Amino acid sequence: MPGNVILKVEVTREKLLESIGAVAPGQSAGNFGIEEISNEIISQASILSGESVTIDLQNYEIASAKEKTSLAVSKISLPAETTGVAELLEALGVITISPVSQFSLNQFMKEQEQLQADPVLLNMVASSIYEVFLKANFKVIERHISTDVPGKERIGYDVKISKGSNMDLVVFNPNEQEYNLELSIENSSLAVKLIGVPFTGNFEVTVETEEFKPKTIKRYNPLLNPDENKVEQEGKNGLLVTVTRKSLDSEGKLINTELISEDFYPPVHKIEISGLKPEPTNTAPNLSSPETIVLPGQDVSQGGTGSEQQDSGATPPPAANGAVKAPVNTGPEEDGNNADKDNQSGTGQDDGGIWGKPDEDEK
């Protein structure tokens, strides 16, 4: 029209894809006709109508994009002794996850009539379902794990459910579309598939582990022999499992990293039980006479005590005629001469008359 100004409008493809992802987080931008949407935006913006314009993406959705496909798969090996798998899968059927709503596995099982299965088998099914949820954009609301370290296939995806103790697996579907879970048996393995409309991007799950060594606890039992030992409980390593989920766009670029869980399985300590050993005692010397008593300070090799060898003033044994002889000075010769001089001059130390007088006759 004459007099009207036509604006030149440009739409950046990157911004358009980002906007579509924000409006339809559960779908891939490739599910829509990007060129048709871009042309519609340019047409509306160039005339400056002044009114709000709404573009319905469903009108530009590619027909093939509406087809549901397998988005994630998990498989776990079934032990050879496992029974009742076919009956359980038949009772569960196809599990439907409604759009923008929570899903409770326990509640779903309660709604199934005549559903009876081994608790171990139910935990395996719950673990497989949980794994496919992590490979999508579902949010985990409630989850419980086992007390023992699970098998290698379940590390990071361990789930324990129980109707009696209200242990449940609850997730939230943030998408505008419903998704289905299909369970089957493939080559002796339990397979779970998530079926639905493709997502905007992709998701990568990373599982990291850290081991913890057990300790040894020693206990003593007086009923066991002193040299007897036995192991009451074997030790097992503990494990810390960290699970993260990365959100990638359609081109593989990282959008977000989310910490999903940190599962800790404490180590089982080893317990050893031993008999009580008697306390060590001092060993008596090996003497020829068993009646010999060894006193402190006695030199057994010399046949006498140290006090007997050092004490020269000990009282000597009486003579044959009953007289008591004076002790002999065993000191140096010079000291003996001085002692004789002292005795002769009467200047020696007073002995109190215990040895009698020098000129006294023997009695």
C-alpha positions as CSV (number, residue, x, y, z in Angstrom):
1,M,0.0,0.0,0.0
2,P,1.3,3.5,-0.9
3,G,2.5,5.4,2.2
4,N,3.0,2.3,4.3
5,V,6.5,1.5,5.5
6,I,7.6,-2.1,5.1
7,L,10.1,-3.2,7.8
8,K,12.9,-5.5,7.1
9,V,12.7,-8.3,9.6
10,E,15.3,-11.0,10.2
11,V,14.8,-14.1,12.3
12,T,17.9,-15.8,13.7
13,R,17.6,-19.5,13.4
14,E,19.5,-20.2,16.7
15,K,17.1,-17.9,18.6
16,L,14.1,-19.5,17.0
17,L,15.2,-23.0,17.9
18,E,15.8,-21.8,21.5
19,S,12.3,-20.3,21.6
20,I,10.7,-23.5,20.3
21,G,12.6,-25.6,22.9
22,A,11.3,-23.3,25.7
23,V,7.7,-23.5,24.4
24,A,7.8,-27.2,23.7
25,P,10.4,-28.7,26.0
26,G,9.2,-32.3,25.3
27,Q,9.7,-32.1,21.6
28,S,12.6,-31.7,19.2
29,A,12.7,-28.5,17.1
30,G,13.2,-30.8,14.1
31,N,9.6,-31.9,14.5
32,F,8.4,-28.6,13.2
33,G,8.7,-26.8,9.9
34,I,11.3,-24.2,10.9
35,E,11.2,-22.3,7.6
36,E,7.4,-22.0,7.7
37,I,7.5,-20.7,11.2
38,S,10.2,-18.2,10.4
39,N,8.3,-16.9,7.4
40,E,5.1,-16.5,9.5
41,I,7.0,-14.5,12.1
42,I,8.5,-12.2,9.5
43,S,5.1,-11.7,7.8
44,Q,3.4,-10.7,11.1
45,A,6.3,-8.5,12.3
46,S,6.8,-6.6,9.1
47,I,3.3,-5.0,9.0
48,L,3.3,-3.8,12.6
49,S,-0.3,-4.5,13.2
50,G,-0.1,-3.5,16.9
51,E,-1.9,-6.6,18.0
52,S,-0.5,-9.6,19.8
53,V,0.0,-12.5,17.4
54,T,-0.1,-16.2,18.4
55,I,1.5,-18.9,16.4
56,D,0.3,-22.4,17.1
57,L,3.2,-24.8,16.6
58,Q,0.8,-27.7,16.1
59,N,-0.1,-26.2,12.7
60,Y,3.6,-26.5,11.7
61,E,4.3,-29.9,13.2
62,I,5.7,-32.5,10.7
63,A,3.4,-35.5,10.4
64,S,6.3,-38.0,10.9
65,A,7.3,-36.3,14.1
66,K,4.0,-37.3,15.8
67,E,5.0,-40.9,15.6
68,K,6.1,-42.5,18.8
69,T,9.5,-44.2,18.9
70,S,11.7,-46.0,21.4
71,L,13.6,-43.2,23.3
72,A,15.4,-45.2,25.9
73,V,16.1,-48.9,26.7
74,S,17.4,-50.7,29.8
75,K,18.2,-54.4,30.2
76,I,19.1,-56.4,33.2
77,S,20.0,-60.1,33.3
78,L,17.6,-62.5,35.0
79,P,19.1,-65.2,37.3
80,A,18.4,-68.7,36.1
81,E,16.3,-69.5,39.2
82,T,14.0,-66.5,38.7
83,T,10.4,-67.5,38.3
84,G,7.1,-65.7,37.7
85,V,8.6,-63.1,35.2
86,A,6.1,-63.8,32.4
87,E,3.2,-63.7,34.8
88,L,4.4,-60.4,36.2
89,L,4.9,-58.7,32.8
90,E,1.5,-59.9,31.7
91,A,-0.1,-58.4,34.8
92,L,1.7,-55.1,34.4
93,G,1.0,-54.8,30.6
94,V,1.8,-51.4,29.1
95,I,2.5,-48.7,31.7
96,T,1.2,-45.2,30.7
97,I,2.8,-42.0,32.1
98,S,0.3,-39.2,31.8
99,P,1.5,-35.7,30.6
100,V,2.6,-33.2,33.3
101,S,1.8,-35.5,36.2
102,Q,3.4,-37.7,38.8
103,F,3.7,-41.5,38.4
104,S,3.9,-43.9,41.4
105,L,5.0,-47.4,40.7
106,N,3.5,-48.7,44.0
107,Q,0.2,-47.1,43.2
108,F,0.2,-48.5,39.7
109,M,0.8,-52.0,41.1
110,K,-2.0,-51.7,43.6
111,E,-4.4,-51.0,40.8
112,Q,-3.4,-54.3,39.1
113,E,-5.6,-57.1,40.3
114,Q,-4.1,-60.4,41.3
115,L,-0.6,-59.0,41.0
116,Q,1.8,-61.2,43.1
117,A,5.5,-61.4,42.6
118,D,8.7,-62.0,44.4
119,P,10.1,-58.8,46.1
120,V,13.5,-59.4,44.4
121,L,11.9,-59.5,41.0
122,L,9.8,-56.4,41.7
123,N,13.0,-54.5,42.7
124,M,14.6,-55.6,39.4
125,V,11.6,-54.3,37.5
126,A,11.7,-51.0,39.4
127,S,15.5,-50.6,38.8
128,S,15.0,-51.1,35.0
129,I,12.1,-48.5,34.9
130,Y,14.2,-46.0,36.9
131,E,17.0,-46.3,34.4
132,V,14.9,-45.4,31.4
133,F,13.5,-42.4,33.4
134,L,17.0,-41.1,33.9
135,K,17.7,-41.3,30.2
136,A,14.9,-38.9,29.6
137,N,13.9,-35.6,31.3
138,F,11.7,-37.1,34.0
139,K,12.2,-35.7,37.5
140,V,12.8,-38.2,40.4
141,I,10.5,-37.4,43.4
142,E,11.0,-40.5,45.6
143,R,13.4,-43.4,45.5
144,H,14.9,-45.9,47.9
145,I,17.9,-48.1,47.7
146,S,19.0,-51.5,49.1
147,T,21.3,-51.8,52.2
148,D,23.8,-54.1,50.3
149,V,25.8,-53.2,47.2
150,P,23.8,-54.3,44.2
151,G,25.0,-56.2,41.2
152,K,27.1,-54.4,38.6
153,E,24.2,-53.9,36.2
154,R,22.2,-52.1,38.9
155,I,24.9,-49.8,40.3
156,G,23.6,-46.3,40.0
157,Y,20.0,-47.5,39.2
158,D,19.3,-49.4,42.4
159,V,15.7,-49.2,43.5
160,K,13.9,-50.9,46.4
161,I,10.1,-50.8,46.6
162,S,7.9,-52.3,49.3
163,K,4.2,-51.9,49.8
164,G,4.4,-52.7,53.5
165,S,7.0,-50.1,54.4
166,N,5.8,-47.5,51.8
167,M,9.0,-47.6,49.8
168,D,8.0,-46.3,46.4
169,L,9.4,-45.0,43.1
170,V,7.8,-41.7,42.2
171,V,8.7,-39.6,39.1
172,F,7.3,-36.5,37.4
173,N,6.6,-36.2,33.7
174,P,7.2,-32.5,32.7
175,N,6.2,-33.1,29.1
176,E,3.0,-32.2,27.3
177,Q,2.8,-35.7,25.9
178,E,2.2,-39.1,27.5
179,Y,4.8,-41.8,27.4
180,N,4.6,-45.5,27.7
181,L,6.7,-48.2,29.3
182,E,6.9,-51.6,27.5
183,L,8.3,-54.5,29.4
184,S,9.5,-57.7,27.7
185,I,12.0,-60.6,28.0
186,E,14.9,-60.6,25.6
187,N,17.5,-63.4,25.7
188,S,17.1,-64.1,29.4
189,S,17.1,-60.4,30.2
190,L,14.4,-58.1,31.4
191,A,14.0,-55.2,28.9
192,V,12.2,-52.0,29.5
193,K,11.6,-49.4,26.7
194,L,10.4,-45.8,27.0
195,I,8.1,-45.1,24.0
196,G,6.9,-41.6,23.0
197,V,7.5,-38.4,21.0
198,P,11.2,-37.6,20.6
199,F,12.6,-34.9,22.9
200,T,14.2,-31.7,21.9
201,G,17.7,-32.9,22.8
202,N,19.5,-35.8,24.2
203,F,20.5,-37.0,27.7
204,E,23.6,-38.7,29.0
205,V,23.9,-40.4,32.4
206,T,27.2,-40.8,34.1
207,V,27.9,-43.2,37.0
208,E,31.0,-42.8,39.2
209,T,32.0,-45.1,42.1
210,E,34.4,-44.9,45.1
211,E,35.2,-47.9,47.2
212,F,35.7,-48.0,51.0
213,K,37.8,-50.8,52.6
214,P,36.3,-52.6,55.7
215,K,38.0,-52.6,59.1
216,T,38.7,-55.6,61.3
217,I,37.0,-55.9,64.7
218,K,38.7,-58.3,67.2
219,R,36.8,-59.9,70.0
220,Y,37.9,-62.3,72.7
221,N,36.1,-65.4,74.0
222,P,37.3,-67.2,77.2
223,L,35.6,-70.4,75.9
224,L,38.1,-70.7,73.1
225,N,41.6,-72.1,73.4
226,P,44.4,-69.4,73.7
227,D,45.7,-70.2,70.1
228,E,42.2,-70.6,68.6
229,N,40.9,-68.0,66.1
230,K,37.8,-67.9,64.0
231,V,36.1,-65.5,61.7
232,E,32.5,-64.7,62.7
233,Q,31.8,-62.3,59.8
234,E,33.7,-61.7,56.5
235,G,34.3,-58.1,55.5
236,K,32.9,-56.4,52.4
237,N,33.9,-53.2,50.6
238,G,31.6,-50.2,50.9
239,L,30.6,-48.1,47.9
240,L,29.7,-44.5,47.1
241,V,27.9,-44.1,43.8
242,T,27.4,-40.7,42.2
243,V,25.0,-40.3,39.3
244,T,24.8,-37.2,37.1
245,R,22.7,-36.4,34.0
246,K,23.7,-34.1,31.2
247,S,21.2,-32.4,28.9
248,L,22.4,-31.8,25.4
249,D,20.8,-29.9,22.5
250,S,20.1,-31.3,19.1
251,E,23.7,-30.5,18.1
252,G,25.3,-32.1,21.1
253,K,26.2,-29.0,23.0
254,L,25.9,-29.1,26.8
255,I,22.9,-27.3,28.2
256,N,22.8,-28.4,31.8
257,T,24.5,-30.9,34.3
258,E,22.2,-32.2,37.0
259,L,23.2,-34.2,40.1
260,I,20.7,-37.1,40.3
261,S,21.8,-39.0,43.4
262,E,24.7,-40.0,45.8
263,D,24.1,-43.6,47.0
264,F,26.3,-44.8,49.9
265,Y,26.6,-48.4,50.9
266,P,28.6,-48.7,54.1
267,P,31.4,-51.3,54.3
268,V,30.7,-54.5,56.3
269,H,33.5,-54.9,58.8
270,K,35.3,-58.2,59.4
271,I,34.8,-59.7,62.9
272,E,37.5,-62.1,64.3
273,I,37.1,-64.0,67.6
274,S,40.2,-65.2,69.5
275,G,40.8,-67.1,72.7
276,L,42.2,-65.4,75.8
277,K,46.0,-65.7,76.3
278,P,47.5,-65.8,79.8
279,E,49.5,-62.9,80.9
280,P,53.3,-63.4,80.8
281,T,55.1,-64.1,84.2
282,N,58.8,-63.9,85.3
283,T,60.6,-67.1,84.7
284,A,62.6,-68.5,87.7
285,P,66.3,-69.2,87.1
286,N,67.4,-72.8,86.4
287,L,69.1,-73.7,89.6
288,S,70.4,-77.2,90.7
289,S,68.5,-77.2,93.9
290,P,64.7,-76.6,93.7
291,E,64.6,-75.4,97.3
292,T,67.0,-72.4,96.6
293,I,65.3,-69.1,96.9
294,V,66.8,-66.2,94.9
295,L,66.6,-62.9,96.6
296,P,66.9,-59.5,94.8
297,G,70.6,-58.6,94.2
298,Q,71.9,-62.2,94.6
299,D,74.6,-63.2,92.1
300,V,73.7,-66.7,91.3
301,S,76.9,-67.3,89.3
302,Q,79.1,-66.6,92.3
303,G,77.1,-68.6,94.8
304,G,76.3,-65.8,97.1
305,T,74.7,-62.4,97.4
306,G,76.3,-59.1,96.6
307,S,75.9,-58.1,100.2
308,E,77.9,-61.1,101.4
309,Q,80.8,-60.2,99.2
310,Q,80.9,-56.5,99.9
311,D,80.1,-56.5,103.7
312,S,83.5,-57.3,105.4
313,G,82.1,-56.5,108.8
314,A,79.8,-59.5,109.0
315,T,80.0,-61.6,112.2
316,P,82.2,-64.6,111.5
317,P,81.2,-68.1,112.7
318,P,82.3,-69.1,116.2
319,A,85.5,-71.0,116.7
320,A,85.6,-74.6,117.8
321,N,86.1,-73.8,121.5
322,G,83.2,-71.4,121.4
323,A,85.3,-68.2,121.3
324,V,84.3,-65.4,118.9
325,K,87.2,-64.2,116.8
326,A,87.6,-60.7,115.6
327,P,87.0,-60.1,111.9
328,V,89.9,-59.9,109.6
329,N,90.4,-56.7,107.7
330,T,90.4,-57.5,104.0
331,G,91.4,-54.0,103.0
332,P,94.9,-52.9,101.7
333,E,98.0,-53.8,103.8
334,E,98.7,-50.2,104.6
335,D,95.3,-49.8,106.2
336,G,95.9,-53.0,108.2
337,N,99.1,-51.6,109.6
338,N,97.5,-48.3,110.5
339,A,94.7,-50.3,112.3
340,D,97.3,-52.2,114.3
341,K,99.0,-48.9,115.3
342,D,95.7,-47.5,116.4
343,N,95.0,-50.5,118.5
344,Q,98.4,-50.4,120.1
345,S,98.2,-46.7,120.9
346,G,94.7,-47.0,122.1
347,T,93.5,-44.3,119.7
348,G,91.4,-46.7,117.7
349,Q,87.6,-46.3,117.6
350,D,85.8,-47.4,120.7
351,D,84.0,-50.7,119.9
352,G,82.0,-50.7,123.1
353,G,83.9,-53.7,124.5
354,I,82.1,-56.1,122.3
355,W,85.4,-57.9,121.5
356,G,86.8,-57.7,125.1
357,K,90.0,-56.2,126.2
358,P,93.3,-56.9,124.5
359,D,95.0,-58.5,127.6
360,E,91.9,-60.5,128.6
361,D,92.2,-64.3,128.6
362,E,90.0,-66.3,126.4
363,K,86.9,-67.7,128.0
